[in-house]
């Protein structure tokens, strides 16, 4: 009986599910840097000068479509300084480099309690191929190799922020 604004028992749960449940997707933290490096077991394994340090989190529901959209968006992002110092150029126009570090902790759920849950983070057997595909897409779009951390390793990541400019993107919010 819709005429008297009553909601039936089937409609109410459906409404609640769509209203309160939001699926997270592939997530990146993009930092414009003057330099960045990765150290593993005391040895520098990757380093860049001017460019982006990307921290990448991959969720269980992610596919190549998310990696494709995110890689295009990042390479075309106009946050590099032009001659007047304004954020007006993309990374290709400035000859910048990219360093990508896989970081499952970006997928943390912290709604309940104080200990984060990483249940949404993709397992290594799923995440590694997506991570490698993402890096390959970035390199193809950038037109040069992309530096990376070592997937699953204990890394020390150092950076000198430029600006600072830090942008968080996820494929669930394609703004």
C-alpha positions in Angstrom: 0.0 0.0 0.0 2.1 2.9 -1.2 -0.7 5.4 -1.0 -0.4 5.8 2.8 3.5 5.8 2.8 3.9 2.4 4.5 7.1 0.5 3.7 6.7 -3.2 3.3 9.1 -5.6 5.1 11.0 -6.4 1.8 11.6 -2.8 0.8 13.0 -1.6 4.2 16.0 -4.0 4.4 16.8 -3.3 0.7 16.8 0.4 1.4 19.1 0.0 4.4 21.6 -2.1 2.5 21.9 0.4 -0.3 21.9 3.4 2.0 24.5 2.3 4.6 26.7 -0.2 2.7 29.5 1.3 0.6 32.0 -0.8 -1.1 35.6 0.4 -1.0 37.8 0.0 -4.1 41.5 0.4 -5.2 43.0 3.2 -3.2 46.0 5.4 -3.9 47.8 8.1 -1.8 49.7 10.3 -4.3 52.4 12.5 -2.9 54.3 15.0 -5.0 57.9 14.7 -3.9 61.3 16.2 -4.5 62.7 12.8 -3.8 61.6 9.4 -2.5 63.3 6.0 -1.8 62.7 2.5 -0.6 65.2 0.7 1.7 65.0 -3.0 2.3 67.5 -4.8 4.7 69.7 -1.7 4.7 70.0 -1.4 0.9 68.3 1.2 -1.3 66.2 -0.8 -3.8 64.4 2.1 -5.5 64.7 5.9 -5.6 63.4 8.8 -7.6 64.0 12.5 -7.6 61.2 14.8 -8.8 57.8 13.1 -9.2 55.2 11.1 -7.3 55.4 8.6 -4.5 52.3 6.4 -4.8 51.0 4.2 -2.0 48.6 1.6 -3.5 46.0 -0.4 -1.6 44.1 -3.2 -3.4 40.8 -4.6 -2.3 39.4 -8.1 -2.9 36.8 -6.8 -5.3 39.3 -5.0 -7.5 39.9 -5.8 -11.2 42.0 -4.6 -14.0 39.3 -2.0 -14.8 40.1 -0.2 -11.5 43.9 -0.3 -12.2 43.3 1.1 -15.7 41.1 4.0 -14.5 43.4 4.9 -11.6 46.6 4.7 -13.7 45.2 7.0 -16.3 43.9 9.5 -13.7 47.2 9.6 -11.9 49.3 10.2 -15.1 46.9 13.0 -16.2 46.7 14.6 -12.8 47.7 18.3 -13.1 49.4 18.9 -9.8 53.0 19.6 -11.0 54.1 23.2 -10.9 54.3 25.3 -14.1 56.7 28.1 -14.8 54.6 30.5 -12.5 54.6 27.9 -9.7 50.9 27.0 -10.2 49.7 23.4 -10.2 49.0 23.2 -13.9 51.1 20.4 -15.4 50.9 16.7 -15.4 53.9 14.5 -14.5 54.8 13.8 -18.2 55.1 17.5 -18.9 57.7 17.9 -16.2 59.6 14.7 -16.8 58.9 13.5 -13.3 59.3 9.9 -12.1 56.9 7.6 -10.2 57.7 5.3 -7.3 54.9 2.8 -6.4 54.7 1.0 -3.0 52.1 -1.6 -2.3 50.4 -0.9 1.0 47.6 -3.2 2.2 47.0 -1.1 5.3 45.3 1.5 3.1 42.3 -0.9 3.1 41.9 -0.8 6.9 38.4 -1.0 8.4 38.3 0.7 11.8 34.6 1.1 12.5 34.6 -1.4 15.5 37.1 -1.2 18.3 40.6 0.2 18.1 42.4 -2.6 16.2 42.0 -2.2 12.4 40.8 -5.0 10.3 42.4 -5.7 6.9 39.7 -8.2 5.7 39.0 -6.1 2.6 42.6 -6.1 1.5 43.3 -8.5 -1.4 45.4 -11.6 -0.6 48.8 -11.6 -2.2 47.9 -14.1 -4.9 45.2 -11.7 -6.1 46.9 -8.4 -5.3 50.3 -9.1 -6.9 49.1 -9.5 -10.5 46.9 -6.3 -10.1 49.8 -4.4 -8.6 52.2 -5.5 -11.4 49.5 -4.6 -14.0 49.0 -1.2 -12.5 52.7 -0.5 -12.5 53.0 -1.7 -16.2 50.1 0.6 -17.2 51.7 3.6 -15.4 55.0 2.9 -17.2 53.3 2.6 -20.6 51.4 5.9 -20.0 54.4 7.7 -18.6 56.6 6.5 -21.4 59.4 5.3 -19.1 60.0 2.8 -16.3 58.3 3.2 -12.9 60.2 2.5 -9.7 58.6 0.1 -7.2 59.0 -1.2 -3.7 59.1 -4.9 -3.2 55.7 -6.4 -2.9 55.1 -7.9 0.6 58.5 -6.8 1.9 59.2 -4.9 5.1 60.3 -1.5 3.7 61.5 1.8 5.0 60.1 4.5 2.7 61.6 7.9 2.8 60.4 11.1 1.0 60.8 14.8 0.8 57.4 16.2 0.2 57.0 18.9 -2.4 54.4 21.5 -1.4 53.3 19.4 0.3 50.8 18.0 -2.2 49.1 14.8 -1.1 46.0 13.5 -2.8 43.9 10.4 -1.9 42.0 8.7 -4.7 39.9 5.6 -4.8 38.0 4.1 -7.6 34.7 4.1 -5.7 34.7 7.9 -5.8 35.5 8.7 -9.4 35.3 12.4 -9.1 
